[in-house]
Amino acid sequence: MVVTITRMKSKILDKLPLPLIIGLLFLSNLLYLLSVFREATQIHFFSVLRGTFASLTILSYPFYVASFTALLSQLGKDRKYKITVIFVILLGVLVIIANTGLYALEVAHYPNYVFSRVGVYLPALMGYSNFQVIMLLSGVLFYFARKKNTPELLSKPIVVLGVVIILISYQIFIDLPKSLLKEYYFYGKKFFVSTNEVKKLSDLGKFSDKMDFIIGNTEPDSVIIHPTQSNEFATVGNQPLIRYVLYPRTLVSDSRKDEFFLKYGDTKMNLYSIIAPSEWGDLQFYPKDNIEAEDLKILFDNGHVSTYTNLKYTEEFAKKEYPFLIGIIRWSR
């Protein structure tokens, strides 16, 4: 019975027209590209739909596999089918190579490196790459199952169908529910919200205001020294997190500033230090070092900014200004 159904499906695939096949292939790849470049668009009105597409790409597995196997089953029909098959295979190989290369870059640098530099969401790209692997494997199995000299086990359509179902089922029934929940949780808060307001919906408190202040008071080519990440400075000390917002500015953690000055101390640069009170635990202030400041600005919770010029920063100065959100020191060099 199952074998008969499988053969019927095979006959259906043999009759699928090329425009429909190409349409299914295009739609499946488009859904995945939306998830890989998920932050490329600034149209937050469609943020929930975009998040849904990012999850529903998993459902495109069967359509993509069916389209590819339909192409393979009709290779002898027309030259156009062969050209399309070659294109799909090259695309699959390209995606796999891109995923491998970008993942190697991520490992060689720091977490979030690829996303902060080129806007590629690696977890989605990895899913896209796995998608291509499953598609190629399924297509190859299907192709050889139709060959006369194929081993008896692989020549049975039910075996090929079983392998494909196993490969697809995990992604659909295990990953899909949690992916949908994650996407709706993340994007649901952004529905019908303006671009400026979206940034303020973060779970990181006043993080957006702090980063906007630093961006507005430093040049894109500046060097910014920030506190080393710790329980006390969990967000403003989190270099991968703040780099995503402050790029292309160069960030130097306090624990590595001596090494940086030893290497680039004589280089002309726009040099800044972040001033910050601790976020958790006992009240502390960064930086603790004394700094000759060309100018210094402090942002308060009500939006007021205090500006000072040509002074010597000390930790006592920060204590007197507290409570404040964040500050920035332009070094006098």
N, C-alpha and C positions, 0 to 999 in steps of 0.2 A: 504493500500500500504506500509506504513512505517513498520507496524507490520510484513508484509510478508518479507520485506527486512531484518528486525531484526532477524526473524526466520532463514532466509537463512544464515546470518552471524553466528548464533548460530550453524547451521549444519557444517559450515566451520570450526569453532573452535573445534567441536567434532572430526574432522578428522586430525587436525594438529599432525604430528608425534612428539614424545617426544624429539628427538635430535634437531629439529627445535625450539621447545619451550624453551629448555635449552639454545640454542644458543642466542635466543632473550633476555632471562633473563640475561645471562652473559654479552652481549653487553650493555644492558641498565645500569647494575650495574657498568660496567667498565667505561662508560662515566661519571657517577656520581663520581666515585672514583678519576678520573682524575681531576675533578673540586674541590673535597674536599682537595686533596693533590696536588694542582695546582703548588706549588713552589718546589715540591720534586725533579723534574728533572732539570738539568742544561743545557739541550740541547736547547739552545735558537734559533737554526735554525728552530725548529718546534713550536716556541712560538705562532705564529698566529694560526696554526692549533689547538694547545692546547687551546687557548682562544676560538676558535670556538666550540670545543667540550664542553667546559664549558657552553656555551650558548645552544648548540643543545641538551643537556641532556633533556631540556624541551620537545623536540619532541619525546623522548623515552617513554613518558607517555603512549600513546595509545598502543605501542608495548608491554610494560610491563604488562599493564592491560589485553590486549588481551591474552598474554601468560599465565597469572595467571588464567584467567577465563577458558581458554582452558584446563588447568590442572584440575580445579574443575569439569569441565563438563565430564572429562574422569576418574574420581576417581575410578570408578568400573572396569575399564579395566585391570589394572595391579598394582601390589604392588609398582612398580617403580614410578608411578604417585603420589601415596600417600606419599612416601618418599620425592619426590621433592616438593610437596605442604608443607609438614612439614618444610623442609629446608627453603623455601621461606618465610614462616610465621615467623620462628625463626629469619631469617635475618632482616626482617622488624621490628620486636620487638626490636632486638639488636640495630639497627640504631636509632630507636626512643629513646631508653634508653640512648645511647651514646650522642645523641644530647642534651637531657635533662640534663645529668650529666655535660657535658662540658660547656653548657651554664650557669649552676649554678656556675661552677668554675670561669668562666669569670666575672660573677656578683660579686662573692666573692672577687676577686682580683682587676684587673684593665683592661681597654680596651686593646685588643690585647694579653692578657695573654696566651690564648690557642694557638694562632698562633705562638707566640714567643717561647713557650715551646715545643710543639709537632708538629708544622707545619700543623695543621688542620685549614682550612679556614671555619670558623663557618657559614657565610652566605650560602655557598654551602652545608654544612652539614645540615643546617636547610631545605634547598630545598630538599635534599635527604630524610630527615625525612618526610617532607610533601608528597613527592612522595610515600613513603611507606604507609603512612596513606591513601592516595587516592587509592592505589593499594589494600590494605586490605579491605577498605570499599566497593570498587567496586566489589571485589571478593565475599565478603559476600552477597551483594545485588544480585549478579548474581546467587550465589548458592541457596539462599532461594527462588529466583524467579522460580526456577525449581522444588521446592518441591510442592507436591500436597496439603499439608495443609497450604500453605502460604496464607495470606490475599489476597483478589482479586486484590487490588491495586498493591501490590508488585509482583503479579504473572504475570503481563503484561510486556512482554519484553521491550515495548516502554518506560515504566516508568523507568526501570533499565537503559536502554540506555540513557534516558534523564538526569538522575542523573549523570552518568559517563561523558557525554558530557559537562554538566555544570561545573563539577569539573575540567575537563581538559582544557576547553576553556579559562578560565581566565589565566592559566599559559602560554598557547601557544600564544594567541593573544594579551595579555596585557604585559606580562613579556618578551617575546622573542625579539621583536624589540629593546627595550631599552637595553636588556642584550647584544645583538649582537653589538650594537653601542658602548656600554661601553667596551666590550672585544676587539673590533678592535681598538678602540682609545688607549687602554692600551698596547695591544700587537703589534699593527701595527708598532710602532716605533722601535720594537726590532727585526724585521725580518732581517735576514742575518747580524746580529750584534754579535760580539764576547762577551763572558761572561764578560770580563773586561769592555768593552765599554757599556754594558747594564746598569751597575751601574751608569754611568755618564749621562744617559738619563733622570734622575729624574727631576721633575719640581722644585726641591729644591736647585737649584744652585750648589754650591760646597759642598753640604752635603756629598756626597760619599767620597770626598777627606778628609774632616774633620774626618769622622768616621774611614777611613782607617788609618789615622795618629794616632788616639787614640788607635785603636786596636794594631798597631805596636809598641806602646810605653807603653803599660800596660799589666800586666799578666792576664790570664783568671780568676783568683780568686781574683782580685783586687777590691777595693771599690772606686768608682768615685763619687765625689760631683760635681753636675752640677747646673747651675742657675735655679731658679724657672721659670716655663713657664709664659711668658707675651708677650705683643706686641713687646717688644724690643728683647726678646730671644724666638721667636716663635718655632724654630726648635730644637736648641741645648738644649732648656729647656723642650721640649716635651718628657717626660719620656717614654711613650708607643712607640713612634717613634724610639728613639735612643736605647731603650732596645732591639728592634727587631734585631738591628745590633750588639750591644755590648754584648749581652748575651753570656756567663754566668757571666759576671762582675756584681757586685752589684752596683746599682745606688741609690744615695741619693740626693734628691732635697734640695737646699739650705734652704728652709723654714723648713726642717725637720732635718737638720744636728745637731742641739743642742740635739734634742731627741735621735738621733742616737748615739752621743758621750756619752750621759748620760747612755745609755744602753750598749754600746760596747766599750767605751773609753779605757778600760784596755786590750782589746783583741789585740793580735798581728795581724797586717794586712798590706797589701800593699795599702796605702792610697794615692789617687790622687785628684786633683781638676782641673777642666777644666778652661782655661783662654779663654775668648771670648769677642769680641766687639759686641755691639748691632747690630741687623740685620735691624731694622727699627726704625724710630723716631729719637730723639736726641741721639747723640753719648754717649754711656755709656760703662763701662767695668766691667766684672765679673772675679774674685771676688773683692769685695771692702775691704775685711779683709786682714790684713798682715799675711803672712804665711812663716814659716821657711822651705825653700826648699832644699832637698837633691840634686835634679837636676830639671831643668826646660827646656822645649823645646817649641819653637815657629815655627809654619808653616806659610810660606808666600805664596802669590798667585802664584808666579813663581815656587813653589816647594821647595825653599830653606828652610832649617831648622836650626835655631840658637839654640845652646845648652849652658846652664849655669849650674854651680854646686855650691852647698853650698852658697846660697844667701838668702836674705830676700825679698820675693815678696811683692810689694806694688802696689796700683792702679797706682801710678805715673810711675812705671816700664812698665805697659801695655800701658800707653799713649805714652811713648817714643818709644816703639816698633811698634806702629800702623803706617801704615796699615798692618794688618796680618789677616790670616784666623782664626786660633785657636791655643791654646797652652795647655800644660799639665804640672802640677806641681806634683812632687813626694814629699810628706810630709817627713820632717825629724822627725823621732820619736824614 
